[in-house]
Amino acid sequence: MSGHILPYSDHYINFTLKMSNAFNGKVKSDTLVCHCRNP
């Protein structure tokens, strides 16, 4: 059972990390754009 759950949880954790990193990157770039447009 643990052999089945571990790969899934590892994949899920990696997936959520990628998603949060992409989201944070988008927020940062959006913030930079706002600051550049409205200094």
C-alpha positions as CSV (number, residue, x, y, z in Angstrom):
1,M,0.0,0.0,0.0
2,S,2.7,2.5,0.9
3,G,4.5,1.6,-2.3
4,H,1.4,2.9,-4.2
5,I,0.7,6.0,-2.1
6,L,4.3,7.3,-2.0
7,P,4.9,7.8,-5.7
8,Y,1.5,9.5,-6.0
9,S,2.1,11.8,-3.1
10,D,5.6,12.7,-4.4
11,H,4.1,13.4,-7.8
12,Y,1.3,15.5,-6.2
13,I,3.8,17.5,-4.1
14,N,6.0,18.2,-7.1
15,F,2.9,19.2,-9.1
16,T,1.6,21.6,-6.5
17,L,5.1,23.0,-6.1
18,K,5.3,23.7,-9.8
19,M,1.9,25.2,-9.8
20,S,2.6,27.5,-6.8
21,N,5.9,28.5,-8.4
22,A,4.2,29.4,-11.7
23,F,1.5,31.3,-9.8
24,N,4.1,33.2,-7.7
25,G,6.1,34.0,-10.9
26,K,2.9,35.3,-12.5
27,V,2.1,37.5,-9.5
28,K,5.6,38.8,-9.4
29,S,5.6,39.7,-13.1
30,D,2.2,41.3,-12.9
31,T,3.4,43.3,-9.9
32,L,6.5,44.4,-11.8
33,V,4.3,45.4,-14.8
34,C,2.0,47.5,-12.5
35,H,5.0,49.2,-10.9
36,C,6.5,50.0,-14.3
37,R,3.2,51.4,-15.6
38,N,2.4,53.3,-12.3
39,P,5.7,54.2,-10.7
